[in-house]
Amino acid sequence: MQVFHPAQTNNGLPPENVFYVADSANVTVAEGYLVQTYHPYLFPERPINLYLSVYSKGPGMDMLLGALLARSVQLREQTPNLKARLFAQVGMQDASMLSFYQESGFVADDALDVVRLNMPQAKPNAPMGYEMGQVPLLQALEQTAFLMRMNTYRLDVLQQPMLQRYMSMPHFVALYVSRGPEIVGEVAFTGAGDTARLIGLYVMRNYRRLGLGKTLIAAGMSMLAERGVTNFEADVIRRNLPQCRLAQSCRATFVRTACLYPGIDYD
């Protein structure tokens, strides 16, 4: 078997971050890739994040993972002064893949949890000196700008087709809070029936610890409660301490673990 790169960019990824494994008949039996992101807002203590994905129906997995690990070390060496984490996503029922990663040195110390939120102790309107309103999203350029702002603070990238799907649901709400001309935070919910999900939230670094996150959540929940929503859910990354603290301030209760994020820390 042999490992090789594609000849050109693959789904927006540079060829050197994409790997294939072919058998003796030159049939591709495994494929994988790495996505490097810089998240100083989500993970200030470990801002470089390398997402690893592997796929194979059988042979070639070990060879593929070895190539990806070697490439991840090369990428990590490009920013030696910043701590990094290599991680993969594993479904809760996929015990074989979790075992595969753990046997390869990954530690299952992170996950994405779904929690149920309660109304935070915050007024659902803008504090003095700030303004709050609904994010304008009628034009494609407005949607693109909103996605750029939101994705700066997300581990996974929210793309326009998914945003439009969320916007088509009955309980879509997107709110901003601003100080003068500057948008300093935004929140978005979507859902149907009696349930809404918080799909995005951020507050810019210089405006944190002022209660703006709780204010945005309270404002969105208040609007949706008027529509009959009684159940509010959100995703929380376990190693994101600000997310965990904000969930606690909303008296969040655990619902389920959506997936695991086994990883390797690069110091």
Contacts in CASP RR format, 6 or more apart in sequence:
PFRMAT RR
TARGET T0000
AUTHOR 0000-0000-0000
METHOD contacts of the structure
MODEL  1
MQVFHPAQTNNGLPPENVFYVADSANVTVAEGYLVQTYHPYLFPERPINL
YLSVYSKGPGMDMLLGALLARSVQLREQTPNLKARLFAQVGMQDASMLSF
YQESGFVADDALDVVRLNMPQAKPNAPMGYEMGQVPLLQALEQTAFLMRM
NTYRLDVLQQPMLQRYMSMPHFVALYVSRGPEIVGEVAFTGAGDTARLIG
LYVMRNYRRLGLGKTLIAAGMSMLAERGVTNFEADVIRRNLPQCRLAQSC
RATFVRTACLYPGIDYD
1 21 0 8 1.000
1 22 0 8 1.000
1 23 0 8 1.000
1 24 0 8 1.000
1 29 0 8 1.000
1 59 0 8 1.000
1 60 0 8 1.000
1 63 0 8 1.000
2 21 0 8 1.000
2 22 0 8 1.000
3 19 0 8 1.000
3 20 0 8 1.000
3 21 0 8 1.000
3 63 0 8 1.000
3 64 0 8 1.000
3 67 0 8 1.000
4 19 0 8 1.000
4 20 0 8 1.000
4 22 0 8 1.000
5 15 0 8 1.000
5 16 0 8 1.000
5 18 0 8 1.000
5 19 0 8 1.000
5 20 0 8 1.000
6 15 0 8 1.000
6 18 0 8 1.000
6 20 0 8 1.000
7 15 0 8 1.000
8 15 0 8 1.000
9 15 0 8 1.000
10 18 0 8 1.000
10 33 0 8 1.000
13 33 0 8 1.000
13 34 0 8 1.000
13 35 0 8 1.000
16 71 0 8 1.000
17 33 0 8 1.000
17 34 0 8 1.000
17 35 0 8 1.000
17 36 0 8 1.000
17 71 0 8 1.000
17 75 0 8 1.000
18 31 0 8 1.000
18 32 0 8 1.000
18 33 0 8 1.000
19 31 0 8 1.000
19 32 0 8 1.000
19 33 0 8 1.000
19 64 0 8 1.000
19 67 0 8 1.000
19 68 0 8 1.000
19 71 0 8 1.000
20 28 0 8 1.000
20 30 0 8 1.000
20 31 0 8 1.000
20 32 0 8 1.000
21 28 0 8 1.000
21 29 0 8 1.000
21 30 0 8 1.000
21 31 0 8 1.000
21 56 0 8 1.000
21 59 0 8 1.000
21 60 0 8 1.000
21 63 0 8 1.000
21 64 0 8 1.000
22 28 0 8 1.000
22 29 0 8 1.000
23 29 0 8 1.000
23 59 0 8 1.000
29 56 0 8 1.000
29 57 0 8 1.000
29 58 0 8 1.000
29 59 0 8 1.000
29 60 0 8 1.000
30 54 0 8 1.000
30 55 0 8 1.000
30 56 0 8 1.000
30 58 0 8 1.000
30 59 0 8 1.000
30 60 0 8 1.000
30 61 0 8 1.000
30 63 0 8 1.000
30 64 0 8 1.000
31 54 0 8 1.000
31 55 0 8 1.000
31 56 0 8 1.000
31 64 0 8 1.000
32 52 0 8 1.000
32 53 0 8 1.000
32 54 0 8 1.000
32 55 0 8 1.000
32 64 0 8 1.000
32 68 0 8 1.000
33 52 0 8 1.000
33 53 0 8 1.000
33 68 0 8 1.000
34 50 0 8 1.000
34 51 0 8 1.000
34 52 0 8 1.000
34 53 0 8 1.000
34 68 0 8 1.000
34 71 0 8 1.000
34 72 0 8 1.000
34 75 0 8 1.000
35 50 0 8 1.000
35 51 0 8 1.000
35 53 0 8 1.000
36 48 0 8 1.000
36 49 0 8 1.000
36 50 0 8 1.000
36 51 0 8 1.000
36 75 0 8 1.000
37 48 0 8 1.000
37 49 0 8 1.000
37 50 0 8 1.000
37 51 0 8 1.000
37 155 0 8 1.000
38 47 0 8 1.000
38 48 0 8 1.000
38 49 0 8 1.000
39 47 0 8 1.000
39 48 0 8 1.000
39 49 0 8 1.000
39 155 0 8 1.000
40 47 0 8 1.000
41 152 0 8 1.000
41 153 0 8 1.000
41 202 0 8 1.000
41 205 0 8 1.000
42 153 0 8 1.000
42 154 0 8 1.000
42 155 0 8 1.000
42 237 0 8 1.000
42 240 0 8 1.000
43 49 0 8 1.000
43 85 0 8 1.000
43 239 0 8 1.000
43 240 0 8 1.000
45 83 0 8 1.000
46 83 0 8 1.000
46 84 0 8 1.000
46 85 0 8 1.000
46 265 0 8 1.000
47 82 0 8 1.000
47 83 0 8 1.000
47 84 0 8 1.000
48 76 0 8 1.000
48 79 0 8 1.000
48 82 0 8 1.000
48 83 0 8 1.000
48 84 0 8 1.000
48 85 0 8 1.000
48 266 0 8 1.000
49 84 0 8 1.000
49 85 0 8 1.000
49 87 0 8 1.000
49 155 0 8 1.000
50 72 0 8 1.000
50 75 0 8 1.000
50 76 0 8 1.000
50 84 0 8 1.000
50 85 0 8 1.000
50 86 0 8 1.000
50 87 0 8 1.000
51 87 0 8 1.000
51 88 0 8 1.000
51 89 0 8 1.000
52 68 0 8 1.000
52 72 0 8 1.000
52 86 0 8 1.000
52 87 0 8 1.000
52 88 0 8 1.000
53 88 0 8 1.000
53 89 0 8 1.000
54 61 0 8 1.000
54 64 0 8 1.000
54 65 0 8 1.000
54 68 0 8 1.000
54 88 0 8 1.000
56 64 0 8 1.000
61 100 0 8 1.000
65 100 0 8 1.000
65 104 0 8 1.000
69 86 0 8 1.000
69 104 0 8 1.000
72 86 0 8 1.000
72 266 0 8 1.000
73 266 0 8 1.000
76 84 0 8 1.000
76 86 0 8 1.000
76 266 0 8 1.000
83 265 0 8 1.000
83 266 0 8 1.000
83 267 0 8 1.000
84 265 0 8 1.000
84 266 0 8 1.000
85 263 0 8 1.000
85 264 0 8 1.000
85 265 0 8 1.000
85 266 0 8 1.000
86 263 0 8 1.000
86 264 0 8 1.000
86 266 0 8 1.000
87 106 0 8 1.000
87 110 0 8 1.000
87 261 0 8 1.000
87 262 0 8 1.000
87 263 0 8 1.000
87 264 0 8 1.000
88 101 0 8 1.000
88 106 0 8 1.000
88 261 0 8 1.000
88 262 0 8 1.000
88 263 0 8 1.000
89 259 0 8 1.000
89 260 0 8 1.000
89 261 0 8 1.000
90 97 0 8 1.000
90 98 0 8 1.000
90 101 0 8 1.000
90 259 0 8 1.000
90 260 0 8 1.000
90 261 0 8 1.000
90 262 0 8 1.000
91 97 0 8 1.000
91 98 0 8 1.000
91 259 0 8 1.000
91 260 0 8 1.000
92 257 0 8 1.000
92 258 0 8 1.000
92 259 0 8 1.000
92 260 0 8 1.000
98 108 0 8 1.000
98 260 0 8 1.000
98 262 0 8 1.000
101 108 0 8 1.000
101 262 0 8 1.000
101 263 0 8 1.000
102 108 0 8 1.000
102 262 0 8 1.000
105 264 0 8 1.000
106 262 0 8 1.000
106 263 0 8 1.000
106 264 0 8 1.000
107 262 0 8 1.000
107 263 0 8 1.000
107 264 0 8 1.000
107 265 0 8 1.000
108 260 0 8 1.000
108 262 0 8 1.000
108 263 0 8 1.000
109 238 0 8 1.000
109 239 0 8 1.000
109 262 0 8 1.000
109 263 0 8 1.000
110 237 0 8 1.000
110 238 0 8 1.000
110 239 0 8 1.000
110 260 0 8 1.000
110 261 0 8 1.000
110 262 0 8 1.000
110 263 0 8 1.000
111 237 0 8 1.000
111 238 0 8 1.000
111 257 0 8 1.000
111 258 0 8 1.000
111 259 0 8 1.000
111 260 0 8 1.000
111 261 0 8 1.000
112 235 0 8 1.000
112 236 0 8 1.000
112 237 0 8 1.000
112 238 0 8 1.000
112 257 0 8 1.000
112 258 0 8 1.000
112 259 0 8 1.000
112 260 0 8 1.000
112 261 0 8 1.000
113 235 0 8 1.000
113 236 0 8 1.000
113 238 0 8 1.000
113 254 0 8 1.000
113 255 0 8 1.000
113 256 0 8 1.000
113 257 0 8 1.000
113 258 0 8 1.000
114 233 0 8 1.000
114 234 0 8 1.000
114 235 0 8 1.000
114 236 0 8 1.000
114 254 0 8 1.000
114 255 0 8 1.000
114 256 0 8 1.000
114 257 0 8 1.000
114 258 0 8 1.000
115 233 0 8 1.000
115 234 0 8 1.000
115 235 0 8 1.000
115 236 0 8 1.000
115 247 0 8 1.000
115 252 0 8 1.000
115 253 0 8 1.000
115 254 0 8 1.000
115 255 0 8 1.000
116 231 0 8 1.000
116 232 0 8 1.000
116 233 0 8 1.000
116 252 0 8 1.000
116 253 0 8 1.000
116 255 0 8 1.000
117 198 0 8 1.000
117 217 0 8 1.000
117 221 0 8 1.000
117 232 0 8 1.000
117 233 0 8 1.000
117 234 0 8 1.000
117 247 0 8 1.000
117 250 0 8 1.000
117 251 0 8 1.000
117 252 0 8 1.000
118 232 0 8 1.000
118 250 0 8 1.000
118 251 0 8 1.000
118 252 0 8 1.000
118 253 0 8 1.000
119 218 0 8 1.000
119 221 0 8 1.000
119 222 0 8 1.000
119 250 0 8 1.000
120 214 0 8 1.000
120 217 0 8 1.000
120 218 0 8 1.000
120 249 0 8 1.000
120 250 0 8 1.000
120 251 0 8 1.000
121 214 0 8 1.000
121 249 0 8 1.000
122 211 0 8 1.000
122 213 0 8 1.000
122 214 0 8 1.000
122 215 0 8 1.000
122 217 0 8 1.000
122 218 0 8 1.000
123 215 0 8 1.000
123 218 0 8 1.000
124 215 0 8 1.000
124 218 0 8 1.000
124 219 0 8 1.000
124 220 0 8 1.000
124 221 0 8 1.000
124 222 0 8 1.000
124 223 0 8 1.000
125 132 0 8 1.000
125 215 0 8 1.000
125 219 0 8 1.000
126 132 0 8 1.000
126 177 0 8 1.000
126 215 0 8 1.000
127 210 0 8 1.000
127 212 0 8 1.000
127 215 0 8 1.000
129 179 0 8 1.000
130 177 0 8 1.000
130 178 0 8 1.000
130 179 0 8 1.000
130 184 0 8 1.000
130 212 0 8 1.000
131 177 0 8 1.000
131 178 0 8 1.000
131 179 0 8 1.000
131 180 0 8 1.000
132 175 0 8 1.000
132 176 0 8 1.000
132 177 0 8 1.000
132 178 0 8 1.000
132 215 0 8 1.000
132 216 0 8 1.000
132 219 0 8 1.000
133 175 0 8 1.000
133 176 0 8 1.000
133 177 0 8 1.000
134 173 0 8 1.000
134 174 0 8 1.000
134 175 0 8 1.000
134 176 0 8 1.000
135 142 0 8 1.000
135 146 0 8 1.000
135 174 0 8 1.000
135 175 0 8 1.000
135 176 0 8 1.000
135 186 0 8 1.000
135 188 0 8 1.000
136 142 0 8 1.000
137 143 0 8 1.000
137 146 0 8 1.000
137 167 0 8 1.000
137 174 0 8 1.000
140 160 0 8 1.000
143 160 0 8 1.000
143 163 0 8 1.000
143 164 0 8 1.000
144 160 0 8 1.000
146 163 0 8 1.000
146 174 0 8 1.000
146 186 0 8 1.000
147 158 0 8 1.000
147 159 0 8 1.000
147 160 0 8 1.000
147 163 0 8 1.000
149 183 0 8 1.000
149 186 0 8 1.000
149 202 0 8 1.000
150 158 0 8 1.000
150 186 0 8 1.000
150 188 0 8 1.000
150 200 0 8 1.000
150 202 0 8 1.000
151 157 0 8 1.000
151 158 0 8 1.000
152 202 0 8 1.000
153 200 0 8 1.000
153 201 0 8 1.000
153 202 0 8 1.000
154 200 0 8 1.000
155 237 0 8 1.000
158 199 0 8 1.000
158 200 0 8 1.000
166 172 0 8 1.000
166 188 0 8 1.000
166 190 0 8 1.000
166 191 0 8 1.000
166 199 0 8 1.000
167 190 0 8 1.000
169 190 0 8 1.000
169 191 0 8 1.000
169 192 0 8 1.000
170 191 0 8 1.000
170 192 0 8 1.000
170 193 0 8 1.000
170 227 0 8 1.000
171 189 0 8 1.000
171 190 0 8 1.000
171 191 0 8 1.000
171 192 0 8 1.000
171 193 0 8 1.000
171 196 0 8 1.000
171 224 0 8 1.000
171 227 0 8 1.000
171 229 0 8 1.000
172 188 0 8 1.000
172 189 0 8 1.000
172 190 0 8 1.000
172 191 0 8 1.000
173 187 0 8 1.000
173 188 0 8 1.000
173 189 0 8 1.000
173 190 0 8 1.000
173 196 0 8 1.000
173 220 0 8 1.000
173 223 0 8 1.000
173 224 0 8 1.000
174 186 0 8 1.000
174 187 0 8 1.000
174 188 0 8 1.000
174 189 0 8 1.000
175 186 0 8 1.000
175 187 0 8 1.000
175 188 0 8 1.000
175 216 0 8 1.000
175 219 0 8 1.000
175 220 0 8 1.000
175 223 0 8 1.000
176 183 0 8 1.000
176 185 0 8 1.000
176 186 0 8 1.000
177 183 0 8 1.000
177 184 0 8 1.000
177 185 0 8 1.000
177 186 0 8 1.000
177 212 0 8 1.000
177 215 0 8 1.000
177 216 0 8 1.000
178 184 0 8 1.000
178 185 0 8 1.000
179 207 0 8 1.000
184 203 0 8 1.000
184 204 0 8 1.000
184 206 0 8 1.000
184 207 0 8 1.000
184 212 0 8 1.000
185 202 0 8 1.000
185 203 0 8 1.000
185 204 0 8 1.000
185 207 0 8 1.000
185 212 0 8 1.000
185 213 0 8 1.000
185 216 0 8 1.000
186 200 0 8 1.000
186 201 0 8 1.000
186 202 0 8 1.000
186 216 0 8 1.000
187 198 0 8 1.000
187 200 0 8 1.000
187 201 0 8 1.000
187 213 0 8 1.000
187 216 0 8 1.000
187 217 0 8 1.000
187 219 0 8 1.000
187 220 0 8 1.000
188 198 0 8 1.000
188 199 0 8 1.000
188 200 0 8 1.000
188 201 0 8 1.000
189 196 0 8 1.000
189 197 0 8 1.000
189 198 0 8 1.000
189 199 0 8 1.000
189 220 0 8 1.000
189 221 0 8 1.000
189 224 0 8 1.000
189 232 0 8 1.000
190 196 0 8 1.000
190 197 0 8 1.000
190 199 0 8 1.000
191 197 0 8 1.000
191 229 0 8 1.000
193 228 0 8 1.000
193 229 0 8 1.000
194 228 0 8 1.000
194 229 0 8 1.000
194 230 0 8 1.000
194 231 0 8 1.000
195 229 0 8 1.000
195 230 0 8 1.000
195 231 0 8 1.000
195 232 0 8 1.000
195 233 0 8 1.000
196 221 0 8 1.000
196 224 0 8 1.000
196 229 0 8 1.000
196 231 0 8 1.000
196 232 0 8 1.000
196 233 0 8 1.000
197 232 0 8 1.000
197 233 0 8 1.000
197 234 0 8 1.000
198 217 0 8 1.000
198 232 0 8 1.000
198 233 0 8 1.000
198 234 0 8 1.000
198 235 0 8 1.000
201 213 0 8 1.000
201 216 0 8 1.000
201 217 0 8 1.000
201 246 0 8 1.000
203 210 0 8 1.000
203 212 0 8 1.000
203 213 0 8 1.000
203 216 0 8 1.000
208 242 0 8 1.000
213 246 0 8 1.000
214 246 0 8 1.000
214 249 0 8 1.000
214 250 0 8 1.000
217 246 0 8 1.000
217 250 0 8 1.000
221 229 0 8 1.000
221 232 0 8 1.000
224 232 0 8 1.000
233 255 0 8 1.000
234 247 0 8 1.000
234 252 0 8 1.000
235 258 0 8 1.000
236 243 0 8 1.000
236 244 0 8 1.000
236 247 0 8 1.000
236 252 0 8 1.000
237 243 0 8 1.000
237 261 0 8 1.000
238 244 0 8 1.000
239 261 0 8 1.000
END
